[in-house]
Amino acid sequence: MAEWNGLTSAERTIESLVEEIARNAGEIALVHFRSLASVLVERKGHLDLVTMADREVEEFLIASLRKVFPNDGIYGEEGGDLPGVSGRVWVIDPIDGTFNFVRGGQNWAISIGLYENRRPVFGVIYAPVRDLMLTGGEAVETRLNGKPMPSLPPLDLSRASMGIGLHPSVATEDRLEVLRFISDELRISFRCCGSSTLSLIEVAMGETDGYVALGDSTWDVMAGLPILGNLGVSHTIDWDRTDLSAKLRFACGSEGFLAKVRPLLDNVGGGVMSSDSAHG
């Protein structure tokens, strides 16, 4: 039985165990972040970077989760795909926002989500530079640094804002249509912070009213969506038709926000997964 600060894993809640794993992973990442000049950066593809920090953090996450939850599977961005026997899978993104990380920006985070019965059911996100720890899911109250978070306010178009995420593989015409739709149809402001996880944090904290993404991966959202679900946030992903390896075309936000952006999703990103039904 694993021991954590003098207590066995059986004596602690799942959320406290995963929060500690995320925080320790963040400390590993911060060591590299503070020594950016010496970090070896490899290329996975155009504008898709991976560093030694990604690999080291993922190795730590896999080892830690396997120690505490030996029967669960693990699915990670950097190649970790370990089967389990419980039917539960921990979906991890060691550093979401690697491009921001290697540029010295603050918008990156460790993301750990639990996938069970083909649904994301629990998540922990830790943004080390900003010292933000978000936790929540089914039967787990959503908290920010240990304090309960309020529900999302109703959509007010006069002061609305949204986040967008556009994978480099998304066609130029689709990118332009996203910007045109936001500017001409919605007439609201938008942000593109370079990290899906941080975009979801912005929704959770009320800084934006929703998020639209073309080409995100499941590990980008597996932790964030159950955290947001407790705050009155719905999304458009049909998990029954979505594999863990799928690329996503989706929106999340209040029902009012989703009603406004559904026409956009119907017209862009036909090469990636989408769905028409909302889920809390």
C-alpha positions in Angstrom: 0.0 0.0 0.0 1.4 3.4 -1.0 2.1 5.9 1.7 1.7 9.7 1.3 2.7 12.0 4.2 2.3 9.2 6.7 -1.1 8.1 5.5 -1.8 5.1 3.2 -3.6 5.7 0.0 -6.7 3.9 1.4 -6.8 6.6 4.2 -6.9 9.5 1.8 -9.4 10.7 -0.8 -8.8 10.2 -4.5 -8.8 13.9 -5.0 -6.1 14.6 -2.3 -3.9 11.9 -3.8 -4.2 13.2 -7.3 -3.7 16.8 -6.2 -0.5 15.8 -4.6 0.7 13.9 -7.7 -0.2 17.0 -9.8 1.6 19.3 -7.5 4.8 17.2 -7.4 4.6 16.9 -11.2 4.4 20.7 -11.3 7.6 21.0 -9.2 9.4 18.8 -11.7 8.2 21.0 -14.6 9.2 24.2 -12.8 12.8 23.0 -12.4 13.0 22.9 -16.2 10.9 26.1 -16.7 13.4 28.0 -14.5 16.3 26.7 -16.7 14.8 27.3 -20.1 18.1 28.1 -21.7 19.3 24.5 -21.2 16.1 22.6 -22.0 16.5 20.5 -25.1 13.5 21.1 -27.4 12.5 18.5 -30.0 9.9 19.0 -32.8 6.9 16.7 -33.0 5.5 18.8 -35.8 4.7 22.3 -37.0 4.2 24.4 -33.8 3.9 21.2 -31.8 6.8 21.1 -29.4 8.0 18.5 -26.9 10.7 19.0 -24.3 12.6 16.8 -21.8 10.2 18.3 -19.3 7.2 16.8 -21.0 8.7 13.4 -21.0 10.0 13.6 -17.4 6.7 14.8 -16.1 4.7 12.1 -17.9 7.0 9.4 -16.6 6.5 10.7 -13.1 2.7 10.9 -13.6 2.6 7.3 -14.9 4.7 5.9 -12.1 2.8 7.8 -9.4 -0.7 6.9 -10.7 0.4 3.3 -11.2 1.6 3.1 -7.6 -1.6 4.5 -6.1 -4.1 3.0 -8.6 -2.4 -0.2 -9.8 -5.5 -1.6 -11.5 -6.3 1.5 -13.6 -5.1 2.2 -17.2 -3.2 5.3 -18.1 -3.3 7.2 -21.4 -0.8 10.0 -22.0 0.0 12.6 -24.6 3.7 11.7 -24.9 3.1 8.0 -25.7 2.1 6.4 -22.5 -0.7 3.9 -23.1 -0.9 1.3 -20.3 -3.9 -1.0 -20.0 -5.6 -1.7 -16.8 -8.2 -4.2 -15.4 -10.6 -1.8 -13.6 -12.2 -0.2 -16.6 -10.9 3.2 -15.4 -8.3 5.1 -17.4 -6.3 8.1 -16.2 -5.8 10.5 -19.2 -2.9 12.8 -18.7 -1.3 15.8 -20.3 2.1 16.4 -18.7 2.4 20.0 -19.9 -0.5 21.4 -21.8 0.8 24.6 -23.4 4.3 23.4 -24.3 4.8 26.3 -26.7 4.0 28.8 -23.9 6.3 26.8 -21.6 9.3 27.0 -24.0 8.7 30.7 -24.6 8.7 31.4 -20.8 5.0 32.1 -20.6 2.7 31.3 -17.6 -0.1 29.6 -19.5 0.7 25.9 -19.1 -0.6 23.3 -16.8 -0.5 19.6 -15.7 -3.8 17.9 -16.5 -5.0 14.6 -15.0 -8.5 13.3 -15.9 -10.3 10.1 -15.0 -12.2 8.4 -17.8 -14.8 5.8 -16.8 -17.7 4.2 -18.6 -16.7 6.3 -21.7 -17.1 9.5 -19.8 -14.7 12.0 -18.1 -15.8 11.8 -14.4 -13.1 13.6 -12.4 -10.2 15.9 -13.0 -7.3 17.8 -11.4 -5.5 20.7 -13.2 -2.5 22.4 -11.7 -0.9 25.5 -13.3 2.3 25.9 -11.3 3.5 29.3 -12.3 0.1 30.8 -11.5 -0.3 28.5 -8.5 -3.8 27.4 -9.5 -5.1 24.0 -8.5 -8.6 23.1 -9.8 -10.3 19.9 -8.7 -13.8 18.5 -9.3 -16.1 15.9 -10.9 -18.9 13.6 -10.2 -19.5 13.5 -6.4 -16.5 15.8 -6.0 -17.2 19.5 -5.5 -15.3 21.8 -7.8 -12.7 23.8 -5.9 -10.0 26.3 -6.7 -7.0 26.1 -4.3 -9.3 24.4 -1.9 -12.2 26.8 -2.0 -15.6 26.1 -3.7 -16.1 27.8 -7.1 -19.4 29.6 -8.0 -21.5 28.5 -11.0 -21.1 30.2 -14.3 -23.1 33.4 -14.6 -25.8 33.8 -17.4 -24.5 34.8 -20.8 -24.5 38.6 -21.2 -23.6 39.4 -24.8 -22.9 43.0 -24.0 -19.8 41.9 -22.0 -19.2 38.4 -23.4 -15.9 36.8 -24.2 -14.9 33.4 -25.4 -11.8 31.3 -25.8 -10.8 29.6 -29.1 -8.4 26.8 -29.8 -7.3 26.1 -33.4 -4.9 23.2 -34.0 -2.2 23.9 -36.7 -3.8 21.3 -38.9 -7.1 23.2 -39.2 -7.7 24.6 -42.7 -7.1 28.3 -43.2 -10.7 28.8 -44.4 -12.0 27.4 -41.2 -9.8 29.6 -39.1 -11.0 32.6 -41.0 -14.6 31.5 -40.6 -14.2 31.2 -36.8 -12.9 34.8 -36.6 -15.6 36.1 -39.0 -18.4 34.4 -37.0 -17.1 35.8 -33.7 -16.7 39.3 -35.1 -19.8 39.5 -37.4 -22.3 37.2 -35.9 -21.6 37.2 -32.1 -19.9 40.6 -31.9 -18.0 39.6 -28.8 -14.3 39.5 -27.8 -12.2 36.4 -27.9 -8.9 35.0 -26.5 -6.4 32.4 -27.8 -4.1 31.6 -24.9 -2.3 28.7 -26.5 -3.4 26.1 -24.0 -6.7 24.2 -24.0 -6.4 23.5 -20.3 -5.9 27.2 -19.5 -8.8 28.1 -21.8 -11.0 25.8 -19.7 -9.6 27.4 -16.5 -10.7 30.8 -17.9 -14.2 29.5 -18.3 -14.2 28.1 -14.8 -13.0 31.4 -13.3 -15.6 33.5 -15.2 -13.0 35.2 -17.4 -14.7 33.9 -20.5 -18.2 32.6 -21.2 -17.1 29.5 -23.2 -14.6 27.8 -25.4 -14.6 26.6 -29.0 -11.9 24.3 -30.2 -11.1 22.7 -33.5 -8.5 19.9 -33.3 -8.1 19.5 -29.5 -7.2 16.0 -28.2 -9.0 14.1 -25.5 -6.2 14.7 -23.0 -6.6 18.4 -23.5 -10.1 18.3 -22.0 -10.4 15.1 -19.9 -9.7 16.9 -16.6 -11.3 20.2 -17.4 -14.8 19.1 -18.5 -15.8 17.3 -15.3 -14.4 20.2 -13.3 -16.6 22.6 -15.3 -19.6 20.3 -15.3 -20.2 21.2 -11.6 -20.3 24.9 -12.5 -23.2 24.6 -14.9 -21.1 24.2 -18.0 -22.2 21.9 -20.8 -20.4 20.7 -23.9 -21.1 19.3 -27.4 -18.9 16.1 -27.3 -20.7 12.8 -27.8 -18.4 10.5 -25.8 -20.3 7.4 -27.0 -18.9 8.1 -30.5 -15.5 9.5 -29.5 -12.4 7.4 -29.0 -9.5 8.5 -26.8 -7.4 9.0 -29.9 -9.9 11.3 -31.6 -9.4 14.9 -32.6 -12.3 17.0 -31.3 -14.5 19.8 -32.7 -16.5 21.1 -29.8 -17.7 23.9 -27.7 -18.3 24.2 -23.9 -20.1 26.9 -21.9 -23.6 27.7 -20.7 -26.6 26.5 -22.7 -27.0 30.1 -23.8 -23.4 30.2 -25.1 -23.8 26.8 -26.9 -26.9 28.0 -28.6 -25.0 30.9 -30.1 -22.0 28.9 -31.3 -23.7 25.8 -32.7 -24.1 27.3 -36.2 -20.3 27.8 -36.2 -19.6 24.2 -35.4 -22.0 23.1 -38.1 -19.9 25.0 -40.7 -16.2 24.4 -39.8 -13.8 21.7 -38.9 -15.5 18.9 -40.9 -12.3 16.8 -40.7 -12.5 16.4 -36.9 -14.9 14.9 -34.5 -18.1 16.7 -33.6 -21.5 16.1 -32.1 -24.8 17.9 -31.9 -26.0 17.1 -28.4 -25.0 18.9 -25.2 -23.8 17.1 -22.1 -23.3 18.5 -18.6 
